[in-house]
């Protein structure tokens, strides 16, 4: 039977494997599900950092242009 979701196979250091294994055991879940949760969390953090950097850049460039009050924009 084919898997519904794409699969990802990675090789990790023994130390990383043991840490994920401990977290999975603590949370009473499988190693695969815990690794997926950690990957999703890391991707969300990465996205947050990228969006923060973009917002900071926009904030710097907006200071040079005319700003419109929120109530006026809507």
C-alpha positions as CSV (number, residue, x, y, z in Angstrom):
1,X,0.0,0.0,0.0
2,X,1.4,3.4,-1.0
3,X,1.8,6.0,1.7
4,X,-0.6,9.0,1.6
5,X,2.2,11.5,2.3
6,X,5.6,11.9,0.8
7,X,8.4,10.3,2.8
8,X,11.7,11.7,3.9
9,X,14.7,9.6,4.9
10,X,17.5,11.2,6.8
11,X,20.6,10.1,8.6
12,X,21.4,11.7,11.9
13,X,24.1,11.4,14.5
14,X,23.5,8.9,17.3
15,X,23.2,11.8,19.8
16,X,20.4,13.5,17.8
17,X,18.6,10.1,17.4
18,X,18.7,9.5,21.1
19,X,17.4,13.0,21.9
20,X,14.4,12.6,19.5
21,X,13.8,9.1,20.9
22,X,13.7,10.5,24.5
23,X,11.3,13.3,23.5
24,X,9.1,10.9,21.7
25,X,9.0,8.6,24.7
26,X,8.3,11.5,27.0
27,X,5.4,12.6,24.8
28,X,4.2,9.0,24.3
29,X,4.5,9.3,20.5
30,X,6.5,7.7,17.7
31,X,10.0,8.8,16.8
32,X,8.7,9.6,13.3
33,X,5.9,11.8,14.6
34,X,8.2,13.6,17.0
35,X,10.8,14.2,14.3
36,X,8.0,15.6,12.0
37,X,6.8,17.9,14.8
38,X,10.3,19.2,15.4
39,X,10.8,19.8,11.7
40,X,7.6,21.7,11.5
41,X,8.5,23.8,14.5
42,X,11.9,24.6,13.0
43,X,10.3,25.6,9.7
44,X,7.9,27.9,11.5
45,X,10.7,29.5,13.4
46,X,12.7,30.0,10.2
47,X,9.6,31.6,8.6
48,X,9.1,33.9,11.6
49,X,12.7,35.1,11.4
50,X,12.5,35.7,7.6
51,X,9.3,37.7,8.0
52,X,10.8,39.7,10.9
53,X,13.8,40.6,8.8
54,X,11.5,41.6,6.0
55,X,9.3,43.7,8.3
56,X,12.4,45.4,9.8
57,X,13.6,46.2,6.3
58,X,10.2,47.7,5.4
59,X,10.2,49.7,8.6
60,X,13.5,51.3,7.7
61,X,12.4,52.2,4.2
62,X,9.0,53.5,5.3
63,X,10.6,56.1,7.5
64,X,11.7,57.8,4.3
65,X,8.2,57.8,2.7
66,X,4.9,59.4,3.7
67,X,2.9,57.3,6.2
68,X,-0.9,57.1,6.2
69,X,-2.8,56.7,9.5
70,X,-4.6,53.4,9.9
71,X,-8.0,55.1,10.1
72,X,-7.4,57.0,6.9
73,X,-6.3,53.8,5.1
74,X,-9.6,52.1,5.9
